[in-house]
């Protein structure tokens, strides 16, 4: 089977890392997988293109003007048809909208979208308009995959329920004991000797980093010697830096910026916090669980299911810094609880969130779509 994964990527965050892992697993099943990378005119090379090519995959670059672009859609359609692809698999608003615009054409390939989650948390924004258009375009897909039970039940998707499938995100589980090598790095130097609270992700409104800062300040007031590490970059970075300075936390909080090696620092952390206001099934959450880091996360999207409804991590209500602070205190005082949660977390990963189970589920969706086209 020949598969084109299509995405307009900002950087190497959860969805991008998942796509690369999925492509590798699909190659292991003897599929031919290609990355279709959408970008604005003038963009030379994107990080996902570098990473994918380094893994010895072919990359097709589609550069076009911003916004819904019918000419850009037709170019992708032409490349997919000429390349004899069986499946075009879209990820994210831009890719879904572009392919939705030409879904009415005689294609010769199956068209599948994965909805990784909704990101807008404000009432009136351009992103809200894109979400509306996105949902309209999903109706044109042959199949739509969601990554959690909560997304499957989302009323915004009720009109396409008959073509909706659940496929949980998965990660490759390393059976070896991974230990961080001793190295001189600003992160390792910063956390030396402290109880380390950390998060990894894009610095955008829906990720809730300001809530985490408030929670961490409350945690420090209990007398704990702790450090907070925030790995990632985005539009909220400057505002977060101002909040750190305003609250006198310059020596306690480190905003590292984007790190393409973020995952390797997970063994340094005592607690991983996911303070998001909205999510699908976060890859960073799965990676923290795989690394044996106890988790505190908000009850959004697929998070409760991932954390076995509290048996594999502490779940708190979104936008409640006091609840996060209370959970940090509890984990700080109880190594036994940390060990209990991490043990169950790894069991959950093996049972439901391996990349092998994920790729097999996608394979079944692909085959069902292709079988329907032959009827």
C-alpha positions as a printed NumPy array, in Angstrom:
array([[  0.   ,   0.   ,   0.   ],
       [  1.288,   3.481,  -0.875],
       [  0.414,   6.227,   1.632],
       [  0.887,  10.004,   1.525],
       [  0.783,  11.702,   4.954],
       [ -0.119,  15.355,   4.514],
       [  0.483,  18.099,   7.113],
       [  1.187,  21.818,   7.442],
       [  3.663,  21.599,  10.304],
       [  4.743,  24.404,  12.616],
       [  7.514,  22.449,  14.342],
       [  8.269,  19.026,  15.797],
       [  5.568,  18.696,  18.446],
       [  3.167,  15.872,  19.307],
       [  1.379,  15.384,  15.986],
       [  4.61 ,  15.638,  13.997],
       [  6.47 ,  13.126,  16.167],
       [  3.497,  10.797,  15.976],
       [  3.389,  10.98 ,  12.161],
       [  7.08 ,  10.082,  11.876],
       [  6.602,   7.14 ,  14.266],
       [  3.537,   6.012,  12.332],
       [  5.402,   6.175,   9.027],
       [  8.219,   4.044,  10.443],
       [  5.765,   1.449,  11.75 ],
       [  3.908,   1.415,   8.439],
       [  7.172,   0.85 ,   6.601],
       [  7.79 ,  -2.154,   8.843],
       [  4.5  ,  -3.563,   7.492],
       [  5.935,  -3.159,   3.958],
       [  3.897,  -0.074,   3.076],
       [  5.479,   2.722,   1.058],
       [  5.013,   5.938,   3.03 ],
       [  5.726,   9.492,   1.868],
       [  5.439,  12.817,   3.704],
       [  3.563,  15.634,   1.986],
       [  4.672,  18.857,   3.681],
       [  2.577,  21.987,   3.149],
       [  4.154,  25.395,   3.713],
       [  3.931,  29.053,   2.82 ],
       [  5.8  ,  30.402,  -0.163],
       [  9.339,  31.379,   0.757],
       [  9.729,  28.666,   3.409],
       [ 12.848,  26.7  ,   2.477],
       [ 12.793,  23.631,   4.714],
       [ 10.749,  22.623,   7.735],
       [ 11.931,  20.64 ,  10.727],
       [  9.561,  17.759,   9.998],
       [ 11.059,  17.533,   6.513],
       [ 14.574,  17.281,   7.951],
       [ 13.544,  14.615,  10.473],
       [ 11.587,  12.585,   7.921],
       [ 14.344,  12.672,   5.324],
       [ 16.886,  11.69 ,   7.988],
       [ 14.721,   8.598,   8.576],
       [ 15.1  ,   7.853,   4.834],
       [ 11.59 ,   8.719,   3.715],
       [ 10.664,  10.62 ,   0.583],
       [  9.28 ,  14.128,   1.17 ],
       [  7.078,  16.033,  -1.269],
       [  7.029,  19.779,  -0.584],
       [  3.922,  21.821,  -1.397],
       [  4.512,  25.563,  -1.077],
       [  1.546,  27.897,  -1.579],
       [ -0.052,  31.107,  -0.365],
       [ -1.856,  31.127,   2.983],
       [ -5.51 ,  30.222,   3.454],
       [ -7.819,  27.86 ,   1.545],
       [ -6.097,  27.505,  -1.808],
       [ -7.867,  25.659,  -4.595],
       [ -4.818,  25.727,  -6.885],
       [ -2.727,  24.27 ,  -4.079],
       [ -5.371,  21.59 ,  -3.526],
       [ -5.333,  20.656,  -7.198],
       [ -1.549,  20.415,  -7.196],
       [ -1.602,  17.985,  -4.273],
       [ -4.401,  16.001,  -5.95 ],
       [ -2.375,  15.794,  -9.17 ],
       [  0.757,  14.616,  -7.336],
       [ -1.219,  11.996,  -5.41 ],
       [ -2.867,  10.693,  -8.575],
       [  0.333,  10.673, -10.651],
       [  2.219,   9.059,  -7.79 ],
       [ -0.311,   6.191,  -7.686],
       [ -1.007,   6.629,  -3.978],
       [ -3.644,   4.35 ,  -2.484],
       [ -4.274,   6.568,   0.549],
       [ -3.892,  10.274,   1.263],
       [ -3.901,  10.675,   5.05 ],
       [ -4.344,  14.253,   6.276],
       [ -3.404,  15.726,   9.659],
       [ -4.537,  19.161,  10.864],
       [ -6.77 ,  22.013,   9.686],
       [ -4.827,  23.085,   6.596],
       [ -4.359,  19.61 ,   5.119],
       [ -7.974,  18.612,   5.824],
       [ -9.36 ,  21.792,   4.26 ],
       [ -7.133,  21.602,   1.179],
       [ -8.1  ,  18.016,   0.447],
       [-11.742,  18.637,   1.347],
       [-11.879,  21.267,  -1.385],
       [-11.156,  18.675,  -4.095],
       [-12.731,  15.588,  -2.514],
       [-15.56 ,  15.72 ,  -5.085],
       [-13.125,  14.965,  -7.912],
       [-12.589,  11.49 ,  -9.289],
       [ -9.575,  10.647,  -7.187],
       [ -8.452,   7.052,  -7.452],
       [ -7.192,   7.124,  -3.854],
       [ -8.769,   6.918,  -0.411],
       [ -8.967,  10.124,   1.619],
       [ -8.617,   9.832,   5.389],
       [ -8.267,  12.546,   8.044],
       [ -7.049,  12.236,  11.618],
       [ -8.449,  14.797,  14.042],
       [ -5.779,  15.092,  16.731],
       [ -7.855,  17.539,  18.788],
       [ -9.295,  21.046,  18.837],
       [ -6.944,  23.89 ,  19.764],
       [ -9.116,  27.001,  19.92 ],
       [-10.134,  28.155,  23.425],
       [-11.392,  31.654,  22.57 ],
       [-14.77 ,  32.755,  21.223],
       [-14.04 ,  34.968,  18.234],
       [-10.798,  34.316,  16.383],
       [ -9.667,  33.443,  12.879],
       [ -8.946,  29.965,  14.233],
       [-12.623,  29.596,  15.149],
       [-13.504,  30.237,  11.497],
       [-10.946,  27.643,  10.407],
       [-12.474,  25.127,  12.834],
       [-15.907,  25.697,  11.308],
       [-14.581,  25.258,   7.767],
       [-12.566,  22.263,   8.9  ],
       [-15.654,  20.465,  10.19 ],
       [-17.448,  21.132,   6.889],
       [-14.563,  19.63 ,   4.923],
       [-14.414,  16.524,   7.095],
       [-17.774,  15.511,   5.636],
       [-16.048,  14.972,   2.281],
       [-13.541,  12.452,   3.654],
       [-13.905,   8.715,   3.115],
       [-13.081,   8.184,   6.79 ],
       [-12.261,  10.366,   9.784],
       [-10.149,   9.064,  12.65 ],
       [-10.249,  10.554,  16.14 ],
       [ -7.721,   9.747,  18.841],
       [ -9.977,   9.466,  21.895],
       [-13.452,   8.439,  23.054],
       [-14.223,  12.043,  24.003],
       [-13.559,  13.248,  20.449],
       [-15.711,  10.448,  19.067],
       [-18.589,  11.732,  21.215],
       [-17.94 ,  15.397,  20.374],
       [-21.212,  16.939,  19.11 ],
       [-19.226,  18.879,  16.485],
       [-18.642,  15.564,  14.702],
       [-22.136,  14.09 ,  14.991],
       [-22.923,  14.599,  11.287],
       [-20.092,  12.28 ,  10.227],
       [-20.579,   9.626,  12.909],
       [-21.03 ,   6.859,  10.31 ],
       [-17.53 ,   7.409,   8.902],
       [-15.856,   8.037,  12.279],
       [-13.265,   5.672,  13.777],
       [-11.28 ,   5.712,  17.023],
       [ -7.565,   4.956,  16.781],
       [ -5.577,   5.781,  19.878],
       [ -2.174,   7.385,  19.37 ],
       [  0.756,   5.113,  20.11 ],
       [  4.477,   5.327,  20.76 ],
       [  7.374,   2.934,  20.357],
       [  8.113,   1.378,  23.732],
       [ 11.813,   0.939,  24.47 ],
       [ 12.315,  -2.206,  26.542],
       [ 15.82 ,  -1.116,  27.557],
       [ 16.442,   0.819,  30.762],
       [ 17.148,   4.33 ,  29.551],
       [ 19.339,   6.588,  31.675],
       [ 20.301,  10.126,  30.885],
       [ 23.958,  10.407,  30.12 ],
       [ 25.932,  12.867,  32.235],
       [ 26.24 ,  15.975,  30.129],
       [ 26.769,  19.675,  30.511],
       [ 23.47 ,  21.252,  29.544],
       [ 21.545,  24.289,  30.835],
       [ 18.639,  22.031,  31.819],
       [ 20.704,  19.538,  33.843],
       [ 22.589,  22.378,  35.507],
       [ 19.363,  24.188,  36.42 ],
       [ 17.61 ,  21.23 ,  38.105],
       [ 20.591,  19.992,  40.134],
       [ 19.433,  18.691,  43.527],
       [ 15.836,  19.931,  43.236],
       [ 12.432,  18.263,  43.022],
       [ 11.784,  18.809,  39.318],
       [  8.374,  19.655,  37.863],
       [  8.276,  19.831,  34.073],
       [  6.122,  20.117,  31.005],
       [  6.818,  19.863,  27.267],
       [  4.723,  21.438,  24.556],
       [  3.901,  24.353,  22.319],
       [  3.52 ,  27.648,  24.219],
       [  0.024,  28.487,  23.003],
       [ -3.18 ,  29.529,  24.814],
       [ -4.792,  26.083,  24.964],
       [ -1.789,  24.521,  26.731],
       [ -2.441,  26.284,  30.06 ],
       [  1.129,  27.257,  31.001],
       [  0.042,  30.321,  32.971],
       [ -2.117,  28.039,  35.11 ],
       [  0.924,  25.844,  35.728],
       [  2.996,  28.874,  36.794],
       [  0.359,  29.826,  39.358],
       [  0.205,  26.242,  40.633],
       [  3.985,  26.034,  40.935],
       [  4.107,  29.274,  42.911],
       [  1.555,  27.815,  45.345],
       [  3.643,  24.644,  45.573],
       [  6.778,  26.607,  46.474],
       [  4.86 ,  28.281,  49.299],
       [  4.709,  24.881,  51.065],
       [  8.498,  25.042,  51.533],
       [  9.468,  22.55 ,  48.835],
       [ 12.817,  23.044,  47.116],
       [ 11.671,  22.641,  43.531],
       [ 12.358,  23.785,  40.001],
       [  9.962,  24.12 ,  37.072],
       [ 11.174,  23.376,  33.544],
       [  8.993,  24.409,  30.578],
       [ 10.275,  23.037,  27.267],
       [  8.765,  24.508,  24.127],
       [  8.243,  27.696,  22.167],
       [  5.303,  29.629,  20.834],
       [  3.219,  32.783,  20.918],
       [  2.867,  32.814,  24.732],
       [  6.613,  32.775,  25.461],
       [  7.054,  36.511,  26.102],
       [  3.97 ,  36.694,  28.306],
       [  5.174,  33.71 ,  30.335],
       [  8.625,  35.261,  30.785],
       [  7.021,  38.464,  32.073],
       [  4.894,  36.45 ,  34.51 ],
       [  7.98 ,  34.618,  35.805],
       [  9.767,  37.924,  36.475],
       [  6.668,  39.558,  37.965],
       [  6.246,  36.707,  40.469],
       [  9.945,  36.632,  41.391],
       [ 10.45 ,  33.132,  39.975],
       [ 13.499,  33.798,  37.783],
       [ 15.65 ,  31.404,  39.838],
       [ 12.932,  28.754,  40.049],
       [ 11.495,  28.521,  36.519],
       [ 13.389,  27.805,  33.292],
       [ 11.749,  28.361,  29.902],
       [ 14.191,  26.473,  27.716],
       [ 12.714,  27.323,  24.319],
       [ 12.219,  24.627,  21.714],
       [ 14.41 ,  21.527,  22.136],
       [ 14.333,  18.805,  19.491],
       [ 15.87 ,  16.48 ,  22.093],
       [ 13.279,  17.266,  24.782],
       [ 12.34 ,  13.62 ,  25.335],
       [ 15.82 ,  12.675,  26.526],
       [ 15.455,  14.93 ,  29.581],
       [ 12.373,  13.113,  30.903],
       [ 14.42 ,  10.887,  33.284],
       [ 15.508,  14.071,  35.091],
       [ 11.963,  14.988,  36.058],
       [ 10.106,  14.004,  39.226],
       [  6.656,  15.03 ,  37.944],
       [  5.321,  15.767,  34.463],
       [  2.387,  18.214,  34.374],
       [ -0.041,  18.596,  31.487],
       [ -2.153,  21.705,  32.335],
       [ -4.001,  21.893,  29.001],
       [ -7.458,  23.367,  28.48 ],
       [ -8.084,  21.118,  25.465],
       [ -6.306,  18.026,  24.089],
       [ -6.64 ,  14.929,  21.981],
       [ -4.253,  12.179,  23.103],
       [ -0.967,  13.992,  23.821],
       [  2.191,  12.239,  22.679],
       [  4.236,  14.034,  25.365],
       [  1.981,  12.497,  27.99 ],
       [  2.594,   9.005,  26.605],
       [  6.354,   9.674,  26.468],
       [  6.417,  10.8  ,  30.097],
       [  4.582,   7.644,  31.128],
       [  7.018,   5.511,  29.113],
       [  9.951,   7.213,  30.849],
       [  8.568,   6.379,  34.289],
       [  7.676,   9.955,  35.252],
       [  4.537,  10.366,  37.395],
       [  1.906,  12.569,  35.792],
       [ -0.495,  15.302,  36.844],
       [ -2.889,  16.207,  34.009],
       [ -6.16 ,  17.965,  33.384],
       [ -9.334,  16.036,  32.574],
       [ -9.564,  17.082,  28.92 ],
       [ -9.827,  15.105,  25.689],
       [ -8.445,  11.585,  25.893],
       [ -6.361,  12.259,  29.018],
       [ -8.63 ,  10.506,  31.563],
       [ -8.663,   7.37 ,  29.415],
       [ -4.872,   7.441,  28.984],
       [ -4.395,   7.737,  32.758],
       [ -6.873,   4.934,  33.472],
       [ -9.211,   7.411,  35.141],
       [ -6.754,   8.214,  37.919],
       [ -5.042,   4.849,  38.435],
       [ -2.063,   5.807,  36.237],
       [ -1.741,   9.502,  37.114],
       [ -3.406,  12.281,  39.064],
       [ -6.246,  13.916,  37.117],
       [ -7.419,  17.434,  37.967],
       [-10.054,  19.785,  36.604],
       [ -8.827,  22.216,  33.917],
       [ -8.041,  25.815,  34.863],
       [ -7.624,  24.922,  38.553],
       [ -4.076,  25.801,  39.721],
       [ -4.937,  24.969,  43.332],
       [ -5.692,  21.374,  42.33 ],
       [ -2.391,  21.054,  40.462],
       [ -0.514,  22.479,  43.453],
       [ -2.25 ,  20.003,  45.787],
       [ -1.273,  17.109,  43.501],
       [  2.357,  18.29 ,  43.44 ],
       [  2.433,  18.39 ,  47.224],
       [  0.977,  14.881,  47.392],
       [  3.55 ,  13.465,  44.965],
       [  6.429,  15.335,  46.609],
       [  5.594,  13.805,  49.983],
       [  4.934,  10.258,  48.762],
       [  7.562,   8.336,  46.76 ],
       [  5.318,   5.302,  47.16 ],
       [  2.489,   7.031,  45.303],
       [  4.857,   8.073,  42.536],
       [  6.019,   4.481,  42.131],
       [  2.453,   3.131,  42.168],
       [  1.308,   5.561,  39.456],
       [  4.271,   4.975,  37.166],
       [  3.916,   1.214,  37.391],
       [  0.257,   1.35 ,  36.337],
       [  1.071,   3.959,  33.661],
       [  3.499,   1.644,  31.921],
       [  0.987,  -1.207,  32.05 ],
       [ -1.571,   1.06 ,  30.336],
       [  0.909,   1.932,  27.585],
       [  1.601,  -1.717,  26.851],
       [ -2.11 ,  -2.586,  26.875],
       [ -3.483,   0.246,  24.724],
       [ -0.924,   2.755,  23.436],
       [  1.82 ,   0.938,  21.566],
       [  2.634,   2.118,  18.05 ],
       [  2.184,  -1.459,  16.828],
       [ -1.47 ,  -1.561,  17.923],
       [ -1.978,   1.92 ,  16.459],
       [ -0.584,   1.106,  13.016],
       [ -2.607,  -2.108,  12.802],
       [ -5.787,  -0.155,  13.56 ],
       [ -4.958,   2.369,  10.833],
       [ -4.278,  -0.462,   8.412],
       [ -7.792,  -1.788,   8.997],
       [ -9.303,   1.641,   8.336],
       [ -7.302,   1.993,   5.11 ],
       [ -8.381,  -1.442,   3.905],
       [-12.029,  -0.743,   4.678],
       [-11.918,   2.529,   2.715],
       [-10.234,   0.904,  -0.27 ],
       [-12.68 ,  -2.002,  -0.231],
       [-15.564,   0.483,  -0.27 ],
       [-14.141,   2.219,  -3.343],
       [-14.117,  -1.053,  -5.289],
       [-17.809,  -1.732,  -4.66 ]])
